[in-house]
């Protein structure tokens, strides 16, 4: 297997039917602030941003400082950044964790499913991973439905898995294995 870092650098941009995945930049701050300041969008993930400066700092310290596997979800039709998605690769164990957030104005349109499908394809077909998993707060069932549409299988609930906004979150873990991905694509 080629060096995963090198392969990730080669695939910093991925093109979908309606979206483009590319690295996040400070130019995305206004679009990101639009959803990062929204309590409903951030409810299960992090404290809502209080101002644009907080969003700019997050972009600098999280996305730009270590951009590998972190993507802005861009609508091709108008170049608007509507969310982020990331694939956190553990090369030693040939696995990765998938995570995402989407501006609530764009929920229910299949954009996360499209973006995640691009990253799952990258993970299995290019990076040679064996397993890709994702977790969601069990109170956020819509996120679980995205994972099901991706062909992932529930593996159980991790009780009090994360501390979010001072409250413990029970997370359901979903995963898809290389052979399951191959079976799904052979049926398509």
Residue frames as qw, qx, qy, qz and C-alpha x, y, z in Angstrom:
[[0.000, 0.890, 0.457, 0.000, 0.00, 0.00, 0.00],
 [0.363, 0.552, -0.040, 0.750, 1.28, 3.44, -0.93],
 [0.217, -0.105, -0.480, 0.843, 1.86, 6.02, 1.77],
 [0.030, -0.712, -0.700, 0.034, -1.59, 7.10, 3.02],
 [0.140, -0.726, -0.111, 0.664, -0.49, 10.68, 3.67],
 [0.118, -0.248, 0.561, 0.781, 0.72, 11.01, 0.10],
 [0.009, 0.393, 0.842, 0.368, -2.54, 9.55, -1.22],
 [0.093, -0.767, -0.544, 0.327, -4.58, 11.90, 0.96],
 [0.126, -0.588, 0.152, 0.784, -2.63, 14.89, -0.37],
 [0.074, -0.004, 0.735, 0.674, -3.33, 13.71, -3.93],
 [0.182, -0.519, -0.772, -0.319, -7.05, 13.61, -3.13],
 [0.100, -0.266, -0.412, 0.866, -7.58, 16.94, -1.38],
 [0.458, 0.256, -0.045, -0.850, -10.39, 17.67, -3.83],
 [0.217, 0.183, 0.954, 0.094, -13.16, 15.23, -4.64],
 [0.333, 0.075, -0.268, -0.901, -15.94, 15.90, -7.10],
 [0.331, 0.305, 0.856, -0.256, -19.48, 14.66, -6.59],
 [0.217, 0.559, 0.687, 0.411, -22.52, 15.10, -8.76],
 [0.104, -0.895, -0.324, -0.288, -23.75, 18.21, -6.90],
 [0.481, -0.866, 0.113, 0.079, -20.88, 18.95, -4.53],
 [0.580, 0.569, -0.438, 0.386, -17.15, 19.51, -4.37],
 [0.754, -0.623, -0.069, 0.195, -15.06, 18.48, -1.38],
 [0.517, 0.606, -0.231, 0.558, -11.98, 20.64, -0.82],
 [0.482, -0.153, -0.513, 0.694, -9.85, 21.89, 2.08],
 [0.200, -0.893, -0.396, 0.069, -11.45, 24.47, 4.39],
 [0.457, 0.252, -0.069, 0.850, -9.96, 27.97, 4.25],
 [0.092, -0.371, -0.398, 0.834, -10.48, 31.27, 6.03],
 [0.231, 0.007, -0.387, -0.893, -12.55, 32.39, 3.03],
 [0.430, -0.336, -0.796, -0.261, -15.19, 29.91, 4.29],
 [0.128, -0.082, -0.637, 0.756, -15.61, 31.72, 7.62],
 [0.415, 0.034, 0.063, -0.907, -18.90, 33.48, 6.83],
 [0.710, -0.018, -0.543, -0.448, -20.53, 30.32, 5.46],
 [0.520, -0.055, -0.795, 0.308, -19.26, 28.26, 8.40],
 [0.042, 0.004, 0.489, -0.871, -20.37, 30.84, 10.96],
 [0.549, -0.095, -0.278, -0.783, -23.88, 30.68, 9.46],
 [0.822, -0.209, -0.479, -0.227, -24.27, 27.11, 10.78],
 [0.554, 0.045, -0.626, 0.548, -21.66, 27.03, 13.57],
 [0.108, -0.149, 0.341, -0.922, -23.58, 29.80, 15.39],
 [0.656, -0.198, -0.311, -0.659, -26.88, 27.92, 15.07],
 [0.439, -0.345, 0.693, -0.456, -27.85, 26.03, 18.24],
 [0.897, 0.164, 0.227, -0.341, -29.94, 23.46, 16.39],
 [0.738, 0.563, -0.371, 0.021, -27.16, 22.58, 13.94],
 [0.270, 0.535, -0.690, 0.406, -24.50, 22.29, 16.66],
 [0.725, -0.467, 0.081, -0.501, -26.77, 20.72, 19.28],
 [0.982, -0.186, 0.042, 0.002, -25.06, 17.33, 19.39],
 [0.802, 0.391, -0.122, 0.435, -21.52, 18.40, 18.52],
 [0.498, 0.000, -0.243, 0.833, -20.06, 21.53, 20.07],
 [0.067, -0.675, -0.363, 0.639, -20.79, 24.90, 21.66],
 [0.429, 0.802, 0.357, 0.212, -22.27, 27.29, 19.11],
 [0.496, 0.127, 0.003, 0.859, -19.88, 29.97, 17.92],
 [0.117, -0.745, -0.419, 0.506, -20.57, 33.36, 19.50],
 [0.189, 0.864, -0.112, -0.454, -18.98, 35.46, 16.75],
 [0.770, 0.621, -0.147, -0.002, -17.20, 35.29, 13.41],
 [0.053, 0.751, -0.629, 0.193, -13.81, 35.53, 15.13],
 [0.667, -0.270, 0.656, -0.228, -14.48, 32.21, 16.93],
 [0.881, 0.405, 0.230, -0.079, -15.21, 30.59, 13.58],
 [0.470, 0.797, -0.365, 0.105, -12.02, 31.99, 12.06],
 [0.267, -0.617, 0.707, -0.220, -10.00, 30.64, 15.01],
 [0.828, 0.008, 0.530, -0.181, -11.60, 27.20, 14.59],
 [0.784, 0.620, -0.025, -0.003, -10.74, 27.20, 10.90],
 [0.231, 0.796, -0.527, 0.187, -7.13, 28.20, 11.63],
 [0.338, -0.512, 0.730, -0.300, -6.56, 25.86, 14.58],
 [0.742, 0.037, 0.637, -0.208, -8.50, 22.79, 13.41],
 [0.785, 0.552, 0.276, -0.054, -8.86, 22.84, 9.63],
 [0.451, 0.844, -0.274, 0.095, -5.83, 24.75, 8.34],
 [0.315, -0.698, 0.632, -0.122, -3.29, 23.65, 10.96],
 [0.334, -0.153, 0.928, 0.065, -3.96, 19.96, 10.21],
 [0.555, 0.324, -0.137, -0.753, -5.98, 19.77, 6.98],
 [0.159, 0.196, -0.935, -0.249, -5.47, 16.09, 6.16],
 [0.120, -0.305, -0.943, -0.050, -8.79, 14.37, 5.56],
 [0.064, 0.597, 0.505, -0.620, -10.88, 17.45, 6.44],
 [0.192, 0.286, 0.607, 0.716, -13.09, 18.83, 3.70],
 [0.313, 0.310, 0.188, -0.878, -15.48, 21.70, 3.10],
 [0.373, 0.442, 0.806, 0.128, -18.71, 20.59, 1.44],
 [0.061, 0.378, -0.174, -0.907, -19.26, 23.04, -1.42],
 [0.602, 0.578, 0.505, -0.220, -22.40, 23.30, -3.55],
 [0.486, 0.049, 0.519, 0.701, -21.21, 23.32, -7.16],
 [0.191, 0.747, 0.560, 0.304, -24.19, 25.41, -8.33],
 [0.060, -0.955, -0.087, -0.277, -23.23, 28.51, -6.30],
 [0.527, 0.406, -0.490, 0.564, -19.87, 27.73, -4.62],
 [0.489, -0.649, 0.182, -0.553, -21.46, 27.96, -1.15],
 [0.275, 0.207, -0.874, 0.343, -19.82, 26.06, 1.70],
 [0.660, -0.396, -0.234, -0.593, -22.67, 24.20, 3.46],
 [0.857, -0.481, 0.130, -0.130, -20.78, 22.02, 5.94],
 [0.093, 0.658, -0.747, 0.007, -17.69, 19.96, 6.62],
 [0.989, -0.057, -0.032, -0.134, -16.88, 16.28, 6.52],
 [0.006, 0.732, -0.679, 0.048, -13.76, 14.48, 7.59],
 [0.961, 0.046, -0.272, -0.004, -12.14, 11.07, 7.36],
 [0.305, -0.776, 0.524, -0.172, -9.78, 10.56, 10.31],
 [0.857, 0.286, -0.427, -0.032, -7.48, 7.75, 9.17],
 [0.617, -0.586, 0.523, -0.049, -5.68, 5.35, 11.49],
 [0.583, 0.570, -0.542, -0.205, -3.17, 3.88, 9.01],
 [0.076, -0.392, 0.890, -0.222, -1.73, 1.38, 11.51],
 [0.422, 0.152, 0.828, -0.338, -5.09, -0.35, 11.82],
 [0.018, 0.118, 0.731, 0.672, -6.34, 0.34, 8.26],
 [0.068, -0.685, -0.724, 0.057, -9.47, 2.07, 9.55],
 [0.092, 0.212, 0.027, 0.972, -10.98, 5.54, 9.62],
 [0.031, 0.578, 0.671, -0.464, -13.69, 7.49, 11.42],
 [0.103, 0.485, 0.480, 0.723, -16.13, 9.56, 9.42],
 [0.117, -0.571, -0.512, 0.631, -17.59, 12.79, 10.88],
 [0.148, 0.416, 0.470, 0.764, -19.76, 15.54, 9.45],
 [0.047, 0.580, 0.472, -0.662, -21.86, 18.63, 10.08],
 [0.192, 0.399, 0.597, 0.669, -24.25, 20.34, 7.68],
 [0.168, 0.011, 0.093, -0.981, -25.99, 23.71, 7.69],
 [0.334, 0.326, 0.806, -0.365, -29.61, 22.96, 8.68],
 [0.454, 0.569, -0.038, -0.684, -30.87, 24.92, 5.66],
 [0.463, 0.447, -0.666, -0.377, -29.57, 22.03, 3.54],
 [0.378, -0.118, 0.878, -0.269, -30.73, 19.06, 5.64],
 [0.656, 0.346, 0.588, -0.322, -32.77, 16.39, 3.90],
 [0.556, 0.726, -0.187, -0.358, -31.25, 16.84, 0.44],
 [0.979, 0.110, 0.077, 0.151, -28.73, 13.98, 0.49],
 [0.297, 0.865, -0.350, 0.203, -25.64, 16.19, 0.53],
 [0.434, -0.615, 0.638, -0.164, -24.00, 14.41, 3.49],
 [0.890, 0.083, 0.447, -0.029, -24.74, 11.02, 1.95],
 [0.694, 0.704, -0.036, 0.148, -23.14, 12.18, -1.31],
 [0.044, 0.840, -0.487, 0.235, -20.09, 13.61, 0.48],
 [0.637, -0.435, 0.615, -0.166, -19.66, 10.57, 2.74],
 [0.920, 0.301, 0.251, -0.003, -19.95, 8.23, -0.25],
 [0.502, 0.792, -0.287, 0.194, -17.00, 10.03, -1.86],
 [0.189, -0.704, 0.622, -0.286, -14.91, 9.58, 1.29],
 [0.836, -0.145, 0.503, -0.166, -15.90, 5.94, 1.74],
 [0.846, 0.527, 0.027, 0.081, -14.91, 5.26, -1.87],
 [0.234, 0.812, -0.462, 0.270, -11.59, 7.04, -1.26],
 [0.523, -0.553, 0.582, -0.286, -11.04, 5.02, 1.91],
 [0.866, -0.005, 0.495, -0.067, -11.64, 1.61, 0.42],
 [0.804, 0.557, 0.159, 0.132, -10.58, 2.00, -3.23],
 [0.391, 0.809, -0.265, 0.351, -7.61, 4.35, -2.87],
 [0.224, -0.711, 0.537, -0.395, -6.36, 4.15, 0.71],
 [0.583, 0.130, -0.802, 0.013, -6.88, 0.40, 1.10],
 [0.352, -0.316, 0.546, -0.691, -8.75, 0.66, 4.39],
 [0.230, -0.123, -0.965, -0.035, -10.55, -2.33, 5.90],
 [0.211, -0.637, -0.711, 0.208, -13.09, -0.49, 8.07],
 [0.008, 0.322, 0.022, 0.946, -14.80, 2.90, 8.16],
 [0.282, -0.546, -0.756, 0.226, -16.98, 3.82, 11.11],
 [0.082, -0.455, -0.032, -0.886, -19.02, 6.75, 12.37],
 [0.233, -0.383, -0.776, 0.443, -20.84, 7.59, 15.58],
 [0.174, -0.496, -0.219, -0.822, -23.82, 9.76, 16.41],
 [0.230, -0.064, 0.595, -0.767, -25.60, 10.88, 19.56],
 [0.045, 0.301, 0.949, 0.082, -28.57, 8.52, 19.87],
 [0.173, 0.666, 0.462, -0.559, -30.86, 11.55, 20.21],
 [0.227, 0.615, -0.332, -0.679, -29.85, 12.58, 16.66],
 [0.734, 0.177, 0.655, -0.034, -31.54, 9.76, 14.74],
 [0.582, 0.791, -0.002, -0.187, -31.30, 11.61, 11.40],
 [0.040, 0.745, -0.657, -0.109, -27.54, 11.14, 11.50],
 [0.534, -0.147, 0.830, -0.059, -28.02, 7.41, 12.02],
 [0.718, 0.552, 0.384, -0.182, -30.26, 7.26, 8.94],
 [0.349, 0.829, -0.397, -0.184, -27.43, 8.79, 6.89],
 [0.228, -0.495, 0.838, 0.011, -25.14, 6.00, 8.08],
 [0.667, 0.202, 0.700, -0.157, -27.72, 3.39, 7.12],
 [0.625, 0.747, 0.062, -0.218, -28.05, 4.90, 3.62],
 [0.150, 0.770, -0.611, -0.109, -24.28, 4.54, 3.31],
 [0.843, 0.133, -0.515, -0.086, -24.58, 0.79, 3.90],
 [0.079, 0.426, -0.717, 0.546, -23.17, 0.95, 7.41],
 [0.672, -0.354, -0.641, -0.111, -24.31, -1.49, 10.11],
 [0.444, -0.753, 0.204, -0.441, -25.01, -0.63, 13.72],
 [0.605, 0.213, -0.697, 0.319, -22.43, -2.15, 16.05],
 [0.530, -0.508, -0.607, 0.304, -23.92, -0.96, 19.31],
 [0.154, -0.922, -0.091, -0.344, -24.15, 1.94, 21.71],
 [0.537, 0.123, -0.449, 0.704, -21.21, 3.41, 23.60],
 [0.381, -0.818, -0.431, -0.020, -22.73, 4.72, 26.80],
 [0.313, -0.919, 0.046, 0.237, -21.53, 8.11, 28.07],
 [0.821, 0.240, 0.193, 0.482, -19.03, 8.17, 25.22],
 [0.358, 0.390, 0.040, 0.847, -18.51, 11.93, 24.89],
 [0.172, -0.628, -0.441, 0.618, -18.96, 15.01, 27.04],
 [0.190, 0.434, 0.438, 0.764, -20.84, 17.58, 24.94],
 [0.214, -0.579, -0.085, -0.782, -21.90, 20.90, 26.42],
 [0.266, -0.379, 0.610, -0.643, -21.54, 19.52, 29.95],
 [0.849, -0.002, 0.274, -0.452, -23.72, 16.47, 29.28],
 [0.355, -0.263, 0.867, 0.231, -22.64, 12.92, 28.50],
 [0.645, 0.378, -0.278, -0.604, -23.68, 11.59, 25.12],
 [0.722, -0.013, 0.692, 0.006, -24.56, 7.99, 24.37],
 [0.301, 0.576, -0.488, -0.582, -23.27, 7.31, 20.86],
 [0.904, 0.204, 0.364, -0.096, -24.35, 4.61, 18.46],
 [0.194, -0.547, 0.659, 0.478, -21.50, 3.25, 16.36],
 [0.833, 0.489, 0.179, -0.186, -22.04, 2.26, 12.74],
 [0.275, -0.561, 0.649, 0.434, -19.41, 0.74, 10.44],
 [0.851, 0.486, -0.024, -0.198, -18.87, -0.67, 6.99],
 [0.654, -0.393, 0.558, 0.327, -16.14, -3.13, 6.09],
 [0.050, 0.466, -0.615, -0.635, -14.24, -3.36, 2.82],
 [0.065, 0.104, 0.955, 0.272, -16.03, -6.56, 1.76],
 [0.189, 0.642, 0.661, -0.339, -19.45, -5.10, 2.59],
 [0.152, 0.705, -0.137, -0.679, -18.64, -2.04, 0.50],
 [0.010, 0.268, -0.812, -0.519, -17.54, -4.29, -2.39],
 [0.149, 0.362, 0.920, -0.005, -20.79, -6.32, -2.12],
 [0.205, 0.733, 0.385, -0.523, -22.90, -3.14, -2.21],
 [0.152, 0.653, -0.364, -0.646, -21.09, -1.86, -5.29],
 [0.080, -0.085, 0.924, 0.365, -21.36, -5.20, -7.09],
 [0.202, 0.537, 0.802, -0.166, -25.15, -5.08, -6.64],
 [0.146, 0.708, 0.123, -0.680, -25.42, -1.53, -7.96]]
